[in-house]
Amino acid sequence: MSKRLSVASLPARYLFSALLILALGGCQTTGIEDITGALGGKSDTAGRAEAKPDVKPDMDALRERYRAKPGDPNVALEYGKALRQTGQRAQALAVLEQAVLAHSSNKALLAGYGRALADSGSFQQAFDVLGRAHSPEDPDWHILSAQGAALDQLGRNEEAQQYYAAALKIVPDEPSVLSNLGLSYMLQNNLPRAEETMRRAHERNPADFRVRANLALVLGLEGKQAEAEAIVKADLPPDQAAAKVTALRQLLVKKQQRAEK
């Protein structure tokens, strides 16, 4: 029977092993929020099939369109998403902030702005803005899951899990939401429940490398390294792993610091 381990009490060598496992299954974006997949700027169908190399946007053309029509909310949203996709997060935040100031009731812009705020580490503000991007009468499961991810970043795991539960009422067994929920349990040191939830996500979409990486991470933290390594062998090579190693190390260090207070 596997032994439940505390993330906060793991020795350094064990943490390094878990970091390596995640890195081998990581993706090319750099924020810790992209490990969950909830806050990224992917399309609604992202993660439902095996990930393919991202097609880089034509930034020159988008920039010219934005300069020609800076007040067009659709152009601003497209340009902001492209800036986020290419790692220009501060610029994306500035573009979307200006657009939201001019179109404060545009829910698509609010959703994009909320994600850009999360990119910048402003998780409380991101949560608040995302809450304005939908209403209880017309809830959006993508946004509910993104709000949950922001709350997890703030260490408010139980609240985050309520948002994931609300999202799952709309889309039962949605793999991306289950994956986020599993990571939330992991952050509470509830590794058995994290594993159970991650396995459900993996069963629903075994082709999604982000879900596989998250499952491998939890298995690694539980000491099931052989199974974890088997899961990630088919995924990305180590030379694309450095960003995920850094991001996860920061998350686990924060978790350890909170536990020691």
DRENPA-3360 file (N, C-alpha, C; in nm, 2 decimals, always signed):
BEGIN
1 = MSKRLSVA = +0.09/-0.12/+0.00/+0.00/+0.00/+0.00/+0.09/+0.12/+0.00 ~ +0.05/+0.22/-0.08/+0.14/+0.34/-0.09/+0.12/+0.43/+0.04 ~ +0.23/+0.49/+0.07/+0.23/+0.57/+0.19/+0.21/+0.72/+0.15 ~ +0.11/+0.78/+0.22/+0.08/+0.92/+0.19/+0.20/+1.01/+0.24 ~ +0.25/+1.10/+0.15/+0.36/+1.18/+0.18/+0.32/+1.33/+0.18 ~ +0.38/+1.41/+0.27/+0.35/+1.55/+0.27/+0.44/+1.62/+0.17 ~ +0.38/+1.70/+0.08/+0.46/+1.78/-0.01/+0.56/+1.87/+0.07 ~ +0.51/+1.93/+0.18/+0.59/+2.02/+0.25/+0.71/+1.95/+0.32;
9 = SLPARYLF = +0.70/+1.82/+0.35/+0.81/+1.75/+0.42/+0.90/+1.67/+0.33 ~ +0.88/+1.68/+0.20/+0.96/+1.59/+0.12/+1.11/+1.64/+0.12 ~ +1.21/+1.54/+0.13/+1.35/+1.58/+0.12/+1.38/+1.64/-0.01 ~ +1.49/+1.71/-0.02/+1.54/+1.77/-0.14/+1.55/+1.68/-0.26 ~ +1.61/+1.56/-0.23/+1.64/+1.46/-0.34/+1.50/+1.41/-0.40 ~ +1.40/+1.40/-0.31/+1.27/+1.35/-0.35/+1.20/+1.46/-0.44 ~ +1.21/+1.59/-0.39/+1.16/+1.70/-0.47/+1.22/+1.71/-0.61 ~ +1.35/+1.69/-0.62/+1.42/+1.69/-0.74/+1.37/+1.59/-0.84;
17 = SALLILAL = +1.34/+1.47/-0.78/+1.29/+1.36/-0.87/+1.15/+1.40/-0.92 ~ +1.07/+1.45/-0.84/+0.94/+1.49/-0.88/+0.94/+1.60/-0.99 ~ +1.03/+1.70/-0.97/+1.05/+1.81/-1.06/+1.10/+1.75/-1.20 ~ +1.19/+1.66/-1.20/+1.23/+1.60/-1.32/+1.12/+1.53/-1.39 ~ +1.04/+1.45/-1.32/+0.92/+1.38/-1.38/+0.83/+1.48/-1.45 ~ +0.80/+1.59/-1.38/+0.71/+1.69/-1.44/+0.78/+1.75/-1.57 ~ +0.90/+1.78/-1.56/+0.97/+1.84/-1.67/+0.97/+1.76/-1.79 ~ +0.99/+1.63/-1.78/+0.98/+1.54/-1.89/+0.85/+1.54/-1.96;
25 = GGCQTTGI = +0.75/+1.57/-1.88/+0.61/+1.57/-1.94/+0.56/+1.71/-1.96 ~ +0.64/+1.81/-1.95/+0.60/+1.95/-1.96/+0.56/+2.00/-2.10 ~ +0.51/+2.12/-2.10/+0.48/+2.18/-2.23/+0.57/+2.30/-2.25 ~ +0.55/+2.37/-2.36/+0.65/+2.48/-2.39/+0.62/+2.61/-2.33 ~ +0.51/+2.63/-2.27/+0.48/+2.76/-2.20/+0.55/+2.76/-2.07 ~ +0.56/+2.88/-2.00/+0.64/+2.89/-1.89/+0.58/+2.91/-1.75 ~ +0.45/+2.95/-1.75/+0.39/+2.98/-1.62/+0.35/+2.86/-1.55 ~ +0.35/+2.86/-1.41/+0.30/+2.75/-1.34/+0.16/+2.73/-1.36;
33 = EDITGALG = +0.08/+2.83/-1.39/-0.06/+2.81/-1.42/-0.08/+2.73/-1.55 ~ +0.02/+2.72/-1.64/+0.00/+2.64/-1.76/+0.02/+2.49/-1.73 ~ +0.08/+2.46/-1.61/+0.08/+2.32/-1.57/-0.06/+2.26/-1.56 ~ -0.15/+2.34/-1.50/-0.28/+2.30/-1.49/-0.36/+2.31/-1.62 ~ -0.32/+2.40/-1.70/-0.39/+2.43/-1.83/-0.51/+2.51/-1.81 ~ -0.54/+2.56/-1.69/-0.67/+2.63/-1.68/-0.66/+2.78/-1.72 ~ -0.54/+2.83/-1.70/-0.53/+2.98/-1.73/-0.47/+3.01/-1.86 ~ -0.43/+2.91/-1.94/-0.37/+2.94/-2.06/-0.46/+2.99/-2.17;
41 = GKSDTAGR = -0.41/+3.04/-2.28/-0.49/+3.10/-2.38/-0.53/+3.00/-2.49 ~ -0.53/+2.88/-2.46/-0.56/+2.78/-2.56/-0.71/+2.79/-2.60 ~ -0.74/+2.72/-2.71/-0.88/+2.72/-2.75/-0.96/+2.62/-2.67 ~ -1.09/+2.63/-2.68/-1.18/+2.54/-2.60/-1.15/+2.39/-2.62 ~ -1.10/+2.36/-2.73/-1.07/+2.22/-2.75/-0.93/+2.17/-2.72 ~ -0.85/+2.27/-2.67/-0.71/+2.24/-2.64/-0.71/+2.12/-2.54 ~ -0.61/+2.03/-2.56/-0.59/+1.92/-2.47/-0.68/+1.81/-2.49 ~ -0.78/+1.82/-2.59/-0.87/+1.70/-2.61/-0.80/+1.61/-2.71;
49 = AEAKPDVK = -0.70/+1.64/-2.77/-0.62/+1.56/-2.86/-0.47/+1.58/-2.83 ~ -0.39/+1.49/-2.89/-0.25/+1.50/-2.87/-0.20/+1.64/-2.91 ~ -0.12/+1.71/-2.83/-0.08/+1.84/-2.86/+0.01/+1.84/-2.98 ~ -0.01/+1.94/-3.06/+0.07/+1.96/-3.18/+0.15/+2.09/-3.16 ~ +0.26/+2.10/-3.24/+0.34/+2.22/-3.22/+0.26/+2.35/-3.25 ~ +0.27/+2.45/-3.16/+0.19/+2.57/-3.18/+0.23/+2.64/-3.30 ~ +0.13/+2.69/-3.37/+0.15/+2.77/-3.49/+0.16/+2.92/-3.44 ~ +0.28/+2.98/-3.46/+0.30/+3.11/-3.41/+0.22/+3.21/-3.49;
57 = PDMDALRE = +0.16/+3.31/-3.41/+0.08/+3.41/-3.48/+0.16/+3.50/-3.56 ~ +0.10/+3.57/-3.66/+0.17/+3.67/-3.74/+0.17/+3.80/-3.66 ~ +0.27/+3.82/-3.58/+0.27/+3.93/-3.49/+0.27/+4.06/-3.56 ~ +0.35/+4.07/-3.67/+0.36/+4.20/-3.75/+0.22/+4.24/-3.80 ~ +0.15/+4.14/-3.85/+0.01/+4.17/-3.91/-0.08/+4.21/-3.79 ~ -0.08/+4.14/-3.68/-0.17/+4.17/-3.57/-0.13/+4.31/-3.51 ~ -0.01/+4.34/-3.50/+0.03/+4.47/-3.45/-0.02/+4.58/-3.54 ~ -0.01/+4.56/-3.67/-0.06/+4.67/-3.76/-0.21/+4.68/-3.75;
65 = RYRAKPGD = -0.28/+4.57/-3.73/-0.43/+4.57/-3.72/-0.46/+4.65/-3.59 ~ -0.39/+4.62/-3.48/-0.42/+4.68/-3.36/-0.39/+4.83/-3.36 ~ -0.28/+4.87/-3.43/-0.25/+5.01/-3.44/-0.36/+5.09/-3.53 ~ -0.41/+5.01/-3.62/-0.51/+5.08/-3.71/-0.65/+5.09/-3.64 ~ -0.68/+4.99/-3.55/-0.81/+4.99/-3.48/-0.79/+4.96/-3.33 ~ -0.72/+5.05/-3.26/-0.69/+5.02/-3.12/-0.82/+5.01/-3.03 ~ -0.93/+5.07/-3.08/-1.05/+5.07/-3.00/-1.14/+4.95/-3.03 ~ -1.10/+4.86/-3.13/-1.18/+4.75/-3.16/-1.16/+4.64/-3.06;
73 = PNVALEYG = -1.26/+4.60/-2.98/-1.23/+4.50/-2.88/-1.19/+4.36/-2.93 ~ -1.24/+4.32/-3.05/-1.20/+4.19/-3.10/-1.06/+4.19/-3.14 ~ -1.01/+4.30/-3.20/-0.87/+4.31/-3.24/-0.78/+4.31/-3.12 ~ -0.82/+4.39/-3.02/-0.74/+4.40/-2.90/-0.73/+4.26/-2.83 ~ -0.84/+4.19/-2.83/-0.84/+4.05/-2.77/-0.75/+3.96/-2.85 ~ -0.76/+3.96/-2.98/-0.68/+3.87/-3.06/-0.53/+3.91/-3.04 ~ -0.50/+4.03/-3.04/-0.36/+4.08/-3.02/-0.31/+4.04/-2.88 ~ -0.39/+4.06/-2.78/-0.35/+4.03/-2.65/-0.33/+3.88/-2.63;
81 = KALRQTGQ = -0.41/+3.80/-2.69/-0.39/+3.65/-2.68/-0.26/+3.61/-2.75 ~ -0.23/+3.68/-2.87/-0.11/+3.65/-2.94/+0.01/+3.69/-2.86 ~ +0.00/+3.80/-2.79/+0.12/+3.85/-2.71/+0.14/+3.75/-2.60 ~ +0.03/+3.70/-2.53/+0.05/+3.60/-2.43/+0.11/+3.47/-2.48 ~ +0.06/+3.43/-2.60/+0.11/+3.31/-2.66/+0.26/+3.31/-2.69 ~ +0.31/+3.43/-2.72/+0.45/+3.45/-2.76/+0.54/+3.49/-2.64 ~ +0.48/+3.49/-2.52/+0.55/+3.52/-2.40/+0.57/+3.66/-2.37 ~ +0.50/+3.75/-2.44/+0.51/+3.90/-2.41/+0.40/+3.93/-2.31;
89 = RAQALAVL = +0.41/+3.89/-2.19/+0.30/+3.89/-2.10/+0.27/+4.04/-2.05 ~ +0.37/+4.12/-2.03/+0.35/+4.25/-1.98/+0.28/+4.33/-2.09 ~ +0.32/+4.31/-2.21/+0.25/+4.39/-2.32/+0.11/+4.34/-2.34 ~ +0.08/+4.21/-2.32/-0.05/+4.16/-2.33/-0.14/+4.22/-2.22 ~ -0.08/+4.23/-2.10/-0.16/+4.29/-1.99/-0.20/+4.43/-2.02 ~ -0.10/+4.51/-2.07/-0.13/+4.65/-2.10/-0.23/+4.66/-2.21 ~ -0.23/+4.58/-2.32/-0.32/+4.59/-2.43/-0.46/+4.56/-2.38 ~ -0.47/+4.45/-2.30/-0.61/+4.40/-2.25/-0.66/+4.49/-2.15;
97 = EQAVLAHS = -0.57/+4.55/-2.06/-0.62/+4.65/-1.96/-0.68/+4.77/-2.03 ~ -0.62/+4.82/-2.13/-0.67/+4.94/-2.20/-0.81/+4.90/-2.27 ~ -0.81/+4.78/-2.32/-0.94/+4.74/-2.39/-1.05/+4.73/-2.29 ~ -1.02/+4.67/-2.17/-1.13/+4.66/-2.07/-1.17/+4.79/-2.02 ~ -1.08/+4.89/-2.01/-1.12/+5.02/-1.96/-1.22/+5.08/-2.06 ~ -1.21/+5.05/-2.19/-1.30/+5.11/-2.29/-1.42/+5.03/-2.31 ~ -1.42/+4.90/-2.27/-1.53/+4.81/-2.29/-1.55/+4.72/-2.17 ~ -1.59/+4.79/-2.06/-1.59/+4.72/-1.93/-1.69/+4.61/-1.91;
105 = SNKALLAG = -1.78/+4.60/-2.01/-1.88/+4.49/-2.00/-1.86/+4.38/-2.09 ~ -1.75/+4.38/-2.17/-1.72/+4.28/-2.27/-1.66/+4.16/-2.20 ~ -1.74/+4.05/-2.19/-1.70/+3.94/-2.11/-1.58/+3.86/-2.17 ~ -1.57/+3.86/-2.30/-1.46/+3.79/-2.36/-1.33/+3.87/-2.32 ~ -1.33/+4.00/-2.33/-1.22/+4.08/-2.29/-1.19/+4.06/-2.14 ~ -1.29/+4.06/-2.06/-1.26/+4.04/-1.91/-1.20/+3.91/-1.89 ~ -1.24/+3.80/-1.96/-1.18/+3.67/-1.94/-1.03/+3.67/-1.99 ~ -1.00/+3.74/-2.10/-0.87/+3.75/-2.15/-0.78/+3.83/-2.05;
113 = YGRALADS = -0.84/+3.94/-2.00/-0.76/+4.02/-1.91/-0.74/+3.95/-1.78 ~ -0.84/+3.87/-1.73/-0.82/+3.79/-1.61/-0.70/+3.69/-1.62 ~ -0.69/+3.63/-1.74/-0.59/+3.54/-1.76/-0.45/+3.61/-1.77 ~ -0.45/+3.73/-1.83/-0.33/+3.80/-1.84/-0.28/+3.85/-1.70 ~ -0.38/+3.88/-1.61/-0.34/+3.92/-1.47/-0.28/+3.80/-1.40 ~ -0.34/+3.68/-1.43/-0.28/+3.56/-1.36/-0.14/+3.53/-1.41 ~ -0.12/+3.56/-1.54/+0.02/+3.55/-1.60/+0.12/+3.63/-1.52 ~ +0.07/+3.75/-1.48/+0.16/+3.85/-1.42/+0.18/+3.82/-1.27;
121 = GSFQQAFD = +0.10/+3.72/-1.22/+0.11/+3.69/-1.08/+0.01/+3.76/-0.99 ~ -0.08/+3.84/-1.05/-0.18/+3.91/-0.97/-0.30/+3.82/-0.96 ~ -0.29/+3.72/-0.88/-0.39/+3.62/-0.87/-0.53/+3.66/-0.81 ~ -0.52/+3.75/-0.70/-0.64/+3.79/-0.65/-0.72/+3.88/-0.74 ~ -0.65/+3.97/-0.81/-0.71/+4.06/-0.91/-0.77/+3.97/-1.03 ~ -0.69/+3.87/-1.07/-0.73/+3.78/-1.17/-0.86/+3.72/-1.14 ~ -0.87/+3.66/-1.01/-0.99/+3.60/-0.97/-1.11/+3.69/-0.97 ~ -1.09/+3.82/-0.93/-1.20/+3.91/-0.93/-1.25/+3.95/-1.07;
129 = VLGRAHSP = -1.15/+3.97/-1.16/-1.18/+4.01/-1.29/-1.25/+3.89/-1.36 ~ -1.20/+3.77/-1.34/-1.27/+3.65/-1.40/-1.41/+3.64/-1.36 ~ -1.43/+3.67/-1.23/-1.57/+3.67/-1.18/-1.67/+3.76/-1.25 ~ -1.61/+3.87/-1.31/-1.70/+3.96/-1.39/-1.72/+3.91/-1.53 ~ -1.65/+3.81/-1.57/-1.65/+3.76/-1.71/-1.77/+3.67/-1.74 ~ -1.84/+3.63/-1.63/-1.96/+3.55/-1.65/-2.05/+3.58/-1.53 ~ -2.17/+3.52/-1.53/-2.27/+3.54/-1.43/-2.32/+3.41/-1.38 ~ -2.38/+3.41/-1.26/-2.44/+3.28/-1.21/-2.55/+3.23/-1.30;
137 = EDPDWHIL = -2.62/+3.32/-1.37/-2.72/+3.28/-1.46/-2.67/+3.22/-1.59 ~ -2.55/+3.25/-1.62/-2.48/+3.20/-1.74/-2.34/+3.16/-1.71 ~ -2.31/+3.06/-1.63/-2.18/+3.03/-1.59/-2.10/+2.97/-1.70 ~ -1.97/+3.00/-1.70/-1.88/+2.94/-1.80/-1.78/+2.85/-1.73 ~ -1.78/+2.72/-1.76/-1.69/+2.63/-1.69/-1.55/+2.66/-1.71 ~ -1.51/+2.71/-1.82/-1.37/+2.75/-1.84/-1.32/+2.85/-1.74 ~ -1.41/+2.95/-1.72/-1.38/+3.06/-1.62/-1.38/+3.01/-1.48 ~ -1.48/+2.93/-1.45/-1.49/+2.87/-1.31/-1.36/+2.79/-1.28;
145 = SAQGAALD = -1.31/+2.72/-1.38/-1.19/+2.64/-1.36/-1.07/+2.73/-1.34 ~ -1.07/+2.84/-1.42/-0.96/+2.94/-1.41/-0.96/+3.01/-1.28 ~ -1.08/+3.04/-1.23/-1.09/+3.10/-1.10/-1.04/+3.00/-0.99 ~ -1.07/+2.88/-1.01/-1.02/+2.78/-0.91/-0.86/+2.77/-0.91 ~ -0.81/+2.78/-1.03/-0.66/+2.78/-1.04/-0.60/+2.90/-0.98 ~ -0.66/+3.02/-0.99/-0.61/+3.14/-0.93/-0.62/+3.12/-0.77 ~ -0.73/+3.07/-0.72/-0.74/+3.05/-0.58/-0.64/+2.95/-0.53 ~ -0.61/+2.84/-0.61/-0.50/+2.75/-0.57/-0.37/+2.83/-0.56;
153 = QLGRNEEA = -0.34/+2.92/-0.65/-0.22/+3.00/-0.64/-0.21/+3.08/-0.52 ~ -0.33/+3.12/-0.46/-0.34/+3.20/-0.34/-0.33/+3.11/-0.22 ~ -0.33/+2.98/-0.23/-0.33/+2.89/-0.12/-0.46/+2.86/-0.06 ~ -0.57/+2.90/-0.14/-0.71/+2.88/-0.09/-0.77/+2.76/-0.16 ~ -0.71/+2.64/-0.12/-0.74/+2.52/-0.19/-0.88/+2.47/-0.18 ~ -0.94/+2.48/-0.06/-1.08/+2.44/-0.04/-1.17/+2.52/-0.12 ~ -1.15/+2.65/-0.13/-1.23/+2.74/-0.21/-1.22/+2.70/-0.36 ~ -1.09/+2.68/-0.40/-1.07/+2.64/-0.54/-1.15/+2.52/-0.57;
161 = QQYYAAAL = -1.15/+2.42/-0.49/-1.22/+2.30/-0.52/-1.37/+2.31/-0.53 ~ -1.42/+2.42/-0.47/-1.57/+2.45/-0.49/-1.59/+2.50/-0.63 ~ -1.50/+2.57/-0.68/-1.51/+2.62/-0.82/-1.49/+2.51/-0.92 ~ -1.40/+2.42/-0.90/-1.39/+2.30/-0.98/-1.51/+2.22/-0.98 ~ -1.57/+2.20/-0.86/-1.70/+2.13/-0.85/-1.81/+2.19/-0.93 ~ -1.81/+2.32/-0.93/-1.92/+2.40/-1.00/-1.89/+2.38/-1.15 ~ -1.77/+2.38/-1.19/-1.74/+2.36/-1.34/-1.78/+2.21/-1.38 ~ -1.75/+2.12/-1.29/-1.78/+1.98/-1.32/-1.93/+1.95/-1.33;
169 = KIVPDEPS = -2.01/+2.03/-1.26/-2.15/+2.02/-1.28/-2.20/+2.05/-1.42 ~ -2.13/+2.14/-1.48/-2.16/+2.18/-1.62/-2.10/+2.08/-1.72 ~ -1.98/+2.04/-1.69/-1.91/+1.94/-1.78/-1.86/+1.83/-1.70 ~ -1.94/+1.73/-1.67/-1.89/+1.62/-1.58/-1.78/+1.54/-1.64 ~ -1.68/+1.52/-1.56/-1.56/+1.44/-1.60/-1.47/+1.51/-1.71 ~ -1.48/+1.65/-1.72/-1.40/+1.72/-1.81/-1.25/+1.70/-1.76 ~ -1.16/+1.65/-1.85/-1.03/+1.61/-1.81/-0.95/+1.73/-1.75 ~ -0.96/+1.85/-1.82/-0.88/+1.96/-1.78/-0.92/+2.01/-1.64;
177 = VLSNLGLS = -1.05/+2.01/-1.61/-1.10/+2.04/-1.47/-1.05/+1.94/-1.37 ~ -1.07/+1.81/-1.40/-1.02/+1.71/-1.31/-0.88/+1.72/-1.28 ~ -0.80/+1.75/-1.39/-0.65/+1.77/-1.37/-0.62/+1.88/-1.27 ~ -0.69/+1.99/-1.28/-0.68/+2.10/-1.19/-0.72/+2.06/-1.05 ~ -0.83/+1.99/-1.04/-0.88/+1.95/-0.91/-0.77/+1.85/-0.84 ~ -0.72/+1.76/-0.93/-0.61/+1.67/-0.87/-0.49/+1.75/-0.82 ~ -0.45/+1.85/-0.89/-0.34/+1.93/-0.84/-0.37/+2.01/-0.71 ~ -0.50/+2.05/-0.71/-0.54/+2.12/-0.58/-0.53/+2.02/-0.46;
185 = YMLQNNLP = -0.58/+1.90/-0.48/-0.56/+1.80/-0.37/-0.41/+1.78/-0.34 ~ -0.33/+1.78/-0.44/-0.19/+1.76/-0.42/-0.13/+1.87/-0.33 ~ -0.18/+2.00/-0.36/-0.13/+2.11/-0.28/-0.18/+2.10/-0.14 ~ -0.28/+2.03/-0.11/-0.33/+2.00/+0.03/-0.26/+1.88/+0.09 ~ -0.17/+1.82/+0.02/-0.10/+1.70/+0.06/-0.19/+1.58/+0.07 ~ -0.30/+1.59/+0.00/-0.39/+1.47/-0.01/-0.36/+1.39/-0.14 ~ -0.24/+1.33/-0.13/-0.19/+1.26/-0.25/-0.28/+1.14/-0.30 ~ -0.33/+1.06/-0.21/-0.42/+0.95/-0.26/-0.54/+1.01/-0.34;
193 = RAEETMRR = -0.60/+1.11/-0.29/-0.72/+1.17/-0.36/-0.67/+1.24/-0.49 ~ -0.55/+1.30/-0.48/-0.50/+1.36/-0.60/-0.48/+1.25/-0.71 ~ -0.42/+1.14/-0.67/-0.40/+1.03/-0.77/-0.53/+0.98/-0.83 ~ -0.63/+0.96/-0.74/-0.75/+0.91/-0.79/-0.82/+1.00/-0.89 ~ -0.81/+1.13/-0.86/-0.87/+1.23/-0.95/-0.79/+1.24/-1.08 ~ -0.66/+1.24/-1.07/-0.57/+1.25/-1.19/-0.59/+1.12/-1.28 ~ -0.61/+1.01/-1.22/-0.64/+0.89/-1.30/-0.77/+0.90/-1.38 ~ -0.87/+0.96/-1.31/-1.00/+0.99/-1.38/-0.97/+1.08/-1.50;
201 = AHERNPAD = -0.90/+1.18/-1.48/-0.87/+1.28/-1.59/-0.79/+1.20/-1.71 ~ -0.70/+1.12/-1.67/-0.62/+1.05/-1.77/-0.70/+0.95/-1.84 ~ -0.80/+0.88/-1.77/-0.88/+0.79/-1.84/-0.97/+0.86/-1.94 ~ -1.02/+0.98/-1.91/-1.10/+1.05/-2.00/-1.03/+1.11/-2.12 ~ -0.90/+1.14/-2.10/-0.82/+1.19/-2.22/-0.68/+1.15/-2.20 ~ -0.65/+1.02/-2.24/-0.51/+0.97/-2.22/-0.41/+1.04/-2.32 ~ -0.46/+1.11/-2.42/-0.37/+1.17/-2.52/-0.31/+1.30/-2.47 ~ -0.37/+1.37/-2.37/-0.33/+1.50/-2.33/-0.20/+1.49/-2.25;
209 = FRVRANLA = -0.09/+1.55/-2.30/+0.03/+1.53/-2.23/+0.03/+1.61/-2.10 ~ -0.05/+1.72/-2.09/-0.05/+1.79/-1.96/-0.11/+1.71/-1.85 ~ -0.22/+1.63/-1.88/-0.28/+1.55/-1.79/-0.18/+1.44/-1.75 ~ -0.11/+1.38/-1.85/-0.02/+1.28/-1.82/+0.10/+1.33/-1.73 ~ +0.14/+1.45/-1.75/+0.25/+1.51/-1.67/+0.20/+1.53/-1.53 ~ +0.08/+1.58/-1.51/+0.02/+1.60/-1.38/+0.01/+1.47/-1.30 ~ -0.04/+1.36/-1.37/-0.05/+1.23/-1.31/+0.08/+1.18/-1.27 ~ +0.18/+1.20/-1.36/+0.32/+1.15/-1.33/+0.37/+1.23/-1.21;
217 = LVLGLEGK = +0.34/+1.35/-1.20/+0.39/+1.43/-1.09/+0.34/+1.38/-0.95 ~ +0.21/+1.35/-0.95/+0.15/+1.30/-0.82/+0.21/+1.16/-0.79 ~ +0.22/+1.08/-0.89/+0.27/+0.94/-0.87/+0.42/+0.95/-0.82 ~ +0.49/+1.05/-0.88/+0.63/+1.07/-0.83/+0.64/+1.11/-0.69 ~ +0.55/+1.20/-0.65/+0.55/+1.25/-0.51/+0.50/+1.14/-0.41 ~ +0.43/+1.04/-0.46/+0.39/+0.92/-0.38/+0.50/+0.81/-0.38 ~ +0.60/+0.83/-0.45/+0.71/+0.73/-0.46/+0.69/+0.62/-0.56 ~ +0.59/+0.64/-0.65/+0.56/+0.54/-0.76/+0.64/+0.58/-0.88;
225 = QAEAEAIV = +0.77/+0.59/-0.87/+0.85/+0.65/-0.98/+0.85/+0.56/-1.10 ~ +0.85/+0.43/-1.09/+0.86/+0.35/-1.21/+0.73/+0.38/-1.30 ~ +0.62/+0.38/-1.24/+0.50/+0.41/-1.32/+0.50/+0.55/-1.37 ~ +0.54/+0.65/-1.29/+0.55/+0.79/-1.33/+0.64/+0.80/-1.46 ~ +0.76/+0.74/-1.45/+0.85/+0.75/-1.56/+0.80/+0.68/-1.69 ~ +0.73/+0.57/-1.67/+0.67/+0.50/-1.79/+0.57/+0.59/-1.86 ~ +0.49/+0.67/-1.78/+0.39/+0.76/-1.84/+0.46/+0.87/-1.92 ~ +0.57/+0.93/-1.87/+0.62/+1.04/-1.94/+0.72/+1.01/-2.05;
233 = KADLPPDQ = +0.76/+0.88/-2.07/+0.87/+0.85/-2.17/+0.83/+0.90/-2.31 ~ +0.70/+0.90/-2.34/+0.67/+0.93/-2.48/+0.65/+1.08/-2.50 ~ +0.67/+1.16/-2.39/+0.65/+1.30/-2.40/+0.77/+1.39/-2.44 ~ +0.77/+1.51/-2.41/+0.87/+1.60/-2.46/+1.01/+1.57/-2.41 ~ +1.11/+1.61/-2.49/+1.25/+1.58/-2.45/+1.29/+1.67/-2.34 ~ +1.40/+1.64/-2.27/+1.45/+1.71/-2.15/+1.48/+1.86/-2.18 ~ +1.53/+1.89/-2.31/+1.57/+2.02/-2.34/+1.46/+2.12/-2.34 ~ +1.33/+2.08/-2.33/+1.22/+2.17/-2.32/+1.17/+2.18/-2.18;
241 = AAAKVTAL = +1.24/+2.12/-2.08/+1.19/+2.10/-1.95/+1.22/+2.21/-1.85 ~ +1.32/+2.29/-1.88/+1.38/+2.38/-1.78/+1.27/+2.47/-1.72 ~ +1.19/+2.53/-1.80/+1.09/+2.62/-1.76/+0.99/+2.56/-1.66 ~ +0.95/+2.43/-1.69/+0.86/+2.37/-1.60/+0.93/+2.33/-1.46 ~ +1.05/+2.29/-1.47/+1.13/+2.26/-1.35/+1.13/+2.39/-1.26 ~ +1.16/+2.50/-1.31/+1.17/+2.63/-1.24/+1.03/+2.66/-1.18 ~ +0.93/+2.65/-1.26/+0.79/+2.69/-1.22/+0.75/+2.59/-1.11 ~ +0.76/+2.47/-1.12/+0.72/+2.37/-1.02/+0.80/+2.39/-0.89;
249 = RQLLVKKQ = +0.93/+2.41/-0.90/+1.01/+2.43/-0.78/+0.96/+2.55/-0.70 ~ +0.92/+2.66/-0.77/+0.87/+2.78/-0.70/+0.74/+2.74/-0.63 ~ +0.65/+2.66/-0.70/+0.53/+2.63/-0.63/+0.55/+2.54/-0.51 ~ +0.63/+2.44/-0.52/+0.66/+2.35/-0.40/+0.73/+2.43/-0.29 ~ +0.82/+2.52/-0.32/+0.89/+2.60/-0.22/+0.79/+2.68/-0.15 ~ +0.69/+2.75/-0.22/+0.59/+2.83/-0.16/+0.50/+2.74/-0.06 ~ +0.47/+2.62/-0.11/+0.39/+2.53/-0.03/+0.47/+2.49/+0.10 ~ +0.60/+2.47/+0.08/+0.68/+2.43/+0.20/+0.68/+2.55/+0.30;
257 = QRAEK = +0.70/+2.67/+0.25/+0.71/+2.79/+0.33/+0.58/+2.81/+0.41 ~ +0.47/+2.79/+0.34/+0.34/+2.81/+0.41/+0.32/+2.70/+0.52 ~ +0.37/+2.58/+0.49/+0.35/+2.48/+0.59/+0.44/+2.50/+0.72 ~ +0.55/+2.57/+0.70/+0.65/+2.59/+0.81/+0.61/+2.71/+0.89 ~ +0.51/+2.79/+0.85/+0.48/+2.91/+0.92/+0.38/+2.87/+1.04;
% end
